[in-house]
């Protein structure tokens, strides 16, 4: 049996193309950390306006998470992912060529708009091609590939920008994305049946698309559940703070408090992203083997809050300790993607894209809010100086920003603990027979 005719091998090709696009999503959303000084010089920005430019990615990204789930469940992962990848890539080219702040802002908006569908579409593909007892692992591996994109947005991007410039680098990423979108059209079919292949053993059969009336019921059922809101609020804080620090302010913090270059500072975020790659896969595997979902989420939220507390209390932390904190905290934060497994298992298989998109919306609203919030906090402690067009902030300003991150982690931990208490005796839905039961 050839590679393309074997469903067990073919699924890895389809998944690989989808996660390649998701890799680009993570790279784009984290790229402004490395680009911050270049963007401040190119567009003469303050900390707040740089935060707005960074967070512009998340405005449409957050707004379209629920529509992304609905569209993916309605029309299939392949079509929606291909369109999203194309729009994201065009946005990257616009951003790279933008002569003004307004056009750069528009380009980032378009990147976020196209990127908004790719995580949900990838998990919908996994639900159709992998067994239920593989889904937690595949969620973790998918998330880890996304972290790899964040890793590429550190030292590798810094090297590319220093050698080729930030504008050619962004245009090149856009062209690569367009090629990936073509690959998705050709190989990332919605199910083995859609690809003309035999079914995969123990993968529940489900329709490639779901009716609009059924999707409306799925949304209503999910919105009525307190567990949906606990997961969503937790992701609001976890995603918002994590993306803001690792995607925007982490590098300026290290550059200004330790007097090191952007490239050297990016190495410490690279180390953190290595931990971020290991953690989700490890926690997904442990969760699938043990059946423990929410307990691992609690562990991750507690570690998250305590990690930023160290920076809030001490301000300047030795660089060796920075690397260790970034590495191990990101490994132990790996339980957070299990939120998507938890919400998927609480609802019928045909609702997977919709309910994942629902809680993902709340996470990315946080990613839109916190860059501006932390940027405003830092502007309040601006020294009045600029170095090469970049504002210089006080150590105390960074401590305030990390204190906000610590408080956010504590709130996320409270939500995770409440979720664990409410769901520890729950039994996940097991089959598609649950899908068409009328809402009570």
N, C-alpha and C positions, 0 to 999 in steps of 0.2 A: 504493500500500500504506500503510495507516494505521500510526501509531506502534506500537500494540500488536500489529499483525499482522506487523511486520517484525522478524525475530529479531535482526538486527544493531543495531536501535534498542532493542528490548525488553530486551535483556540489560543495557543501561545503567540502565534503570528498576529492574530486579531488584537489580542490584549497588548502585545508589544507595541503596536502602532498607536493604540489609544493612550497607553502610558507615556509614549514619546511625546504626544501632544500635551499630556498632563505635566510632563517634565518641563515643557516650555511655559506652561501656566505658572509653575512655581518659580522658574527663573525670572520671568517678567515681573511677577509681583514682588520679588525680593531684590530686584536689580537696582533700585534707587539707593540702597545702602552704599554700594560701590560708586554709583553715579552721583551721589549727593553733592560733592564738591564741584564736579563738572556742571551739574544742573544749576547750582547756585551761581556759578560764573556765567553760564550761557544765558540764563533768564533773570539774573539779578534778584534772587528770591530771599525772603526771610525764612526763619524756621517754620513759621506757621504756613506760609505759602508753599514751602517745600513739602510740608506735611499734607497739604491739600493736593499737590501734584501726585504725591505717592498714593494717597488714599483715593484719588479719582479712579484708580483701577477697580476699587471695591464698590463704588456706587451702583453701577449697573450689574456688577458681579453679584452683589448681595440681593438686589431687587429681582434678579432673574433666577434665583435658585429654585423657588417653587415652580415658576413656569418651566424651568429646565427639566424638573422632575416630571411634570405633567406632559410636556412635549416628548420626552424620552419614552415614557410609558405609552404614550399615544401613537407615536410615529416610529419608534425604534431608536436604538443607540447609534447605529451607523450613520443614518442621515443627519441626525442632530449634531453628532460629534464632528462630522465632516464640515458642516456649515459653520459650526463654532470655531473650528481650527482655522478655517479660511478667514473669518472676520478678525480673529485674534492676530493673525499674521499680517493682514492688511494694516491693522492698527499699529503694529510694531514698526512697519515701514513708514507710516505717517509720523509716528513719534520720532523716529530716527532722522527724518528729513525736516522736522518742524522748525521754522525760523523764529517763531514766537512762543511765549508761554501758553497763550490761548490754544494754539494748534497742538502743542505738546500735550496739554490737558485733554484735548479732544482725542488724540491718539491713544492716550492711556485709558480713556473711557471706552474706546472701541476694543482695545485689548481685553479689558475686563468683561465687556459684553460678550465677546466670542468665547472667552475662557470660562464663562459662567456655567456652561453645560458639560464640561469635559469630565469632571470628577463624578458627577451623577451618572453620566452616560457610561463611563468605565465600569462603575459598580453594577449598573444594570446589565452590561455585557457579562460580567462575572456571574451574576445571578442566573443567567441563561446558559452558561457554559461550564460551570463548576458546581460540585455537590454542596449541599448546605453545610456539611462539616468541613468544607474547604473555604467557606466564604470569609470567616474571620481572618484566616491566614492571607487570603487574597486581598482583603481590605488593607491589612497591614503592609503587604508587599507593595500594593499600589501607592499607599501613603508614603512608603519609604522611597519609591522612585520619585515622588513629588519632592521629598526632602533632598534627593540627589539634585533636582533642579535648583533648589535653594543653595546647595553646596556649589553648584556651577556658577551661581550668582555671587560667589565670594572671590577667592583668589583666582580661579580661571577667568572670570569676567574682568577682574581688575587687571590681569595681565593682558587680556585682549584689548581693553580700553586704553591701557598705557602704550600699546604697540600700534593699534589701528585707529584708535579714537572711539568715542562712545557712539557717535552717529553711524559709522559703518558697521559697528558691532550689532546695533539694533536692527539695521536693514538686513544684515546677514541672517539674524535669527528669524526675521519675517519670511525670508525666502525659504529657509529650512522648514518652517511651519507649513508653507503652502505645499511643499513636496510631501510632508507627512499627511496632510489632508487628502491628497490623492490616494495615498496608500490605504487610508481608512476606508475610502469608497470601494477600493478593490478587494480588501481582505477582511474587514472587521464586520462580518455579517452578524445579524441580531441573534441568531441561534444556529445550531447544527442543521436543522431543517431548512432554514433560510439559505444556507450555503449548499443545500442539496446533499447533506451528509447524514449518516445514521445517528441516532441519539446517543448521548453519553450516559453510561450506566449510573443510576441513582440521582440524576439531575431531574428535578420535578418538571414535568411538561407544563408549559404555560403559554398563553398566546404571546406572540411577538409584540402585539399592541393591545391596549385596553380601551374599552368604550369610554366616551366622555362622561356618561352618567355614572359609571362605576368609579371613575376618578374623582368626581365630585363627592361621592360618598366616602372615599378614602380620606380626602382632605378633611371633611367634617368629623370623621371618627378620630383622626389624629389630633385635630385642634382641641377636641373635648378632653383629651387625656392629659392629666397633670404631668405625666412622665415626659411628654413631648416638650413641655415648657421647661422642665428641669434640665433636660438635655440641651435645649436651645440656649438657655441662659448660661449654662456652664460653658458652652462653645463660644458664646458672645465674649466672655472674659478670656478664655484660654486662647482662642484664635486671635482676638483683637490684640492682646498684649504680646503674644508670641510673634506675630507677623510684624508688629511695630518695632520691637527690639531687634529681632534678627533681620528684618527686612529694611529698616531705616536708621534707627538711632544707635544701634550697637557699635557700628564702625566709627561714627563721630565721637561717641563716648570714649572709645579706646584711643583714638587719635589725639583728642584734646586733653585727656587726663593722664596719658602715658607718653605723649610726645613721640608717637611712632607714625610711620607712613600708612596710607590707606591700604596698600598691598600687604604690609605686615599685619595690620589690624584685621584684614580679611581672613588671615590664616586662622585666627581664633574662632571666627564664625564658621569657617570651614570645619574645624575640629568639632564644634557643636553640631553641625549638620551631619557629620559622620555618626554621631550619637543618635541624631534624629532619624537616620536611615536604619540603624540597628534596632531601635526601640519598637517601632510599630510592628515590624515583622516578628520580633521576639514575643511581644505581648499578644499578637494575633495568634501565633502558634500555641502559646501557653493557654490562651483562652479557649481555642478549639479543643485542646487536649483535656482541659480541666472542666470546661463548661462554666468557668467563672468569668463573667463580663464586668459587672458593676464594681466588684471589689478591686479589680485592677484599675478601673477608672478613678476610684477614690485615691489609691496610691499615687497615681500620676498628678492629680490636682494638688495634693498636699505638697509633693516635691516641687511642683511648679511655683507655688507661693513662697516656700522657704528659700528657693534659689534666689529669687529677686530680693528677698529680705536681706541677704548678705550684702548686696550692693547698696541697698537703702541705708543700712546701718553704718557700713564702713566707708562708703564712697569709693575711694581708690583701692582696688584690690590687686595684689601682685599678679603679674601676667600669668605665671604658672598656675596660680589658683583660678584665674579666669578661664583658662583652657580646661582645667579639671571640672569646674562647675558647669561650663557649657557642655562638655562631653557627657558627663554622668547624669546631669539633670535632663538632657534631651533623650538619653536612653530610657530613663525611668518615666519620662513623660509619654512613653509609647503606648500607654493604655487609652489615650484620648480618642484615637480613631475607632475604638470599640463602640463609641457612641452610635456610629452608623450601623454597626451590627445589631446593637440593642434595638434601635428603632425599626430596623428591617424585620427582626424576629417577632416584633410585637404586632405586625400587620401582615396581610396576605401578600403572597409573592408578587402579584400583579401591581402592588402599590409601592414596590421597593424604590423606584426612582422618585416618586412623589413624596414619600415620607422622608427620605434622605435629603431631598431638596428643601423640605420644610425646616428641618433643624439646621441645615447648612446655611440657610438664609440668615438665621440669628447669629451664627458664627461670623459671617462676613460683614454683617452690620457692625459688629465689634471692630473688624479690621478697617472699616471706613471711619469709625469714630475715634479710635485711640491714637492714630498718627497725629491728628489735629490736636487732640487733648494734650498729648505729651509734648508736641511742638509748642503749644501755647505755654505750657508750664516751663519749658526751657527758655522761651523768649522773655519770660518774666525775670529770668536770671542771666540775661545777656550782659556781657561785660562792656558792651559798647565797641568792642574791637572786632575787626575782621582780618582773616589771614587768607590771602589769595582769593578774596571774594566770599569766604565762608565765615559765618558768625561763630564767635567763640563764647561758650557758655561756662558758667562756674561749676565747680565740683558739687556745690550744694544743689544747684539746679538739677543735675543728674540724679542726686540722691532723692530729690522730690519725685522725679519721674519714676525711679525704681520703687519708691514707696507706693505710688499709684498702682504699679504692677503687682506689688505684694498684696495690697488690699484686694485687688481683682482676683488674685489666686485664692485668697481665703473665701471669697464669695463663691467662686467656682467649686471649691472643696465642700462648702455647705450644700450646694445643689447636688453634688455627686453623692454625698452621704445620705441625703434625703432620698435620692433615687435608689440607692442600694437598699435602704430600709424598706421602701415601698415595693421593690421588685424581687427581693431575694427568694420568695417562694413561687414566683411566676414560672409558668411553663411556656416556652415559645411556640408559636404556630408551627405546625409540622408539614402541612401539605396544602396543595392548591385547592383541596376541597373546601378550605375555609374561605376561599375568595368570594364566592357568590352568595354567602349567607346574607340575608337581608339585615340591614342595620336595625338594632333594637331601640 
